[in-house]
Amino acid sequence: MKATYQFLSLKEANAPMMAEIEEAANRVIRSGWYINGENVKEFENEFAQYNQVKYAIAVSNGYDALKLILRAYIELGCMAPGDEVIVPTNTYIASALAVSDNGLVPVFAEPDAETMNLDIAKIEQYVSDKTKAIMPVHLYGTPCWNKALKEMAENRNLKIIEDNAQAIGAQAAVAGINGTTITGSLGHASGISFYPTKNLGALGDAGAVTANDEELANAVRNLANYGADYRYHNIYCGHNCRMDEMQAAILRVKLKYIDDENVRRAGIAKIYDNEIHNPWVIKPQIFKHCKQVWYQYVLRVKNREAFRKYMYEKGIETDVLYPTPLHKQPCYSHNKDSRLPFSELLANEIVSLPISINIGQDDAKYISNIINQYNV
Ligand SMILES: *Cc1c(COP(=O)(O)O)cnc(C)c1O
C-alpha cells in the first residue's frame, strides 16, 4: 500500500522512455533546424500509417486540429458561418469552441447511458436545415461509431468530424468490414491531441489532423502555415498552427510504445471491472465489439463529493471530467434554458479513478477494495 495514489504523474509516465526522449530532443537541439523539418515530416508519415489514413498533418494542439478542419470545410465551400454542428454536451470545451470560433453554431446533444458518448439514436432530433456536420467525440477512449450514424450522415450529406483526442488506438466495429477499424479513420476527418496527459502525450502542446481526402488535407496543411500553398504565396488568410520539431521528435519515440500503453490501461480497467462491487457505484461498460483505450476509467457514484472526500482521505486521488456540461457553461449562456437532463445528471455522478502508469495491478486491486467499503 502506498501513502498516496496520484491521479496522474507525467514524470512517472515518461520515465520508462526518458533516455530515448532526451536523445531525440538533444538531436533536435543540436541540429539547428526547429520548424518544418525531418521530424515533423517523418512523424506525419508514421502517424498516418499508425492511424490507417492517407494524410496526417502535424499541428500545434488538438483544439487547432479541430478548428482547422472546420475552417478548411468553410474554405472549400462545404459549410458557412451560421451553419450548425452537432456536438456532445459532455465533452471538453475545445470540441465546441472549435465550432464557435469558426462562426459555426454548436448544437449540444445528450450522451447515451451505456457508452457515455453521443446518443446516436437521438441525433435526428438535433438535425435542422442548417446542420452540416456531426462531431462524435470518442470520450474516455470509447469509440463513438455505428451504422446508424454513418447512414444518417450519408443521407443528409453531413460531414463526420471525429474528436479523437482521447482515443488514439481505439477500434470500432464498422458495418461491412471484418474485424475493427481504428478511430481517427472512421469519419471524413479527425482531430487528435497530444496534450501531455493524453495516452500519447507530447512534452508540450501538439496535435494532428488525420483524413483520407486530399483536398481537405491540403487545405488544412495550408491553413496551418499562414494559408500558404507554397512559400510566400498565400491562398487563405491562414494561421500559424505548426507542430515544432522538438515535439515531433519526442512523439516519434512515444508512438512506438502507445499500443503497449493502451494494453496496460485495458489491464487496469479489467481489474477495476472484476474487483469493484458496490451497489452505490456504476462501472463503465467494457464492450466486446470494439476496443477501448481507457483514457479515463469513469465511475458513476451516488453522492460524488462524499465519495471523493472518502477516497482522498484514503490517499487515492480522483478527478472529474467534466463537471459542467457545455450547454451550461457561461460562454454558451444563450443555451442556459436548454435542458439536457441526462448530461446534467451524469455531470453530478461521474468520477475518474487513477489509471496512469503509477497504478500497478496490485494498486488497482487495493483501490477497488477501498471502493467496495464505501457506503453512502
Ligand atoms: C484534450 C482534448 C481536446 C483539446 O486538445 P488540446 O491539445 O488540449 O488543445 C479536444 N477535445 C477533447 C475531447 C480533449 O480531450
The ligand as a Gaussian input file, in Angstrom:
#p B3LYP/6-31G(d) Opt

LIG

0 1
 C       -7.659000      17.351000     -24.891000
 C       -8.890000      17.470000     -25.703000
 C       -9.022000      18.427000     -26.719000
 C       -8.067000      19.548000     -26.925000
 O       -6.766000      19.229000     -27.091000
 P       -5.608000      20.295000     -26.797000
 O       -4.401000      19.645000     -27.367000
 O       -5.536000      20.480000     -25.312000
 O       -5.939000      21.565000     -27.493000
 C      -10.157000      18.400000     -27.512000
 N      -11.126000      17.507000     -27.306000
 C      -11.058000      16.584000     -26.330000
 C      -12.178000      15.605000     -26.164000
 C       -9.951000      16.552000     -25.479000
 O       -9.901000      15.643000     -24.503000

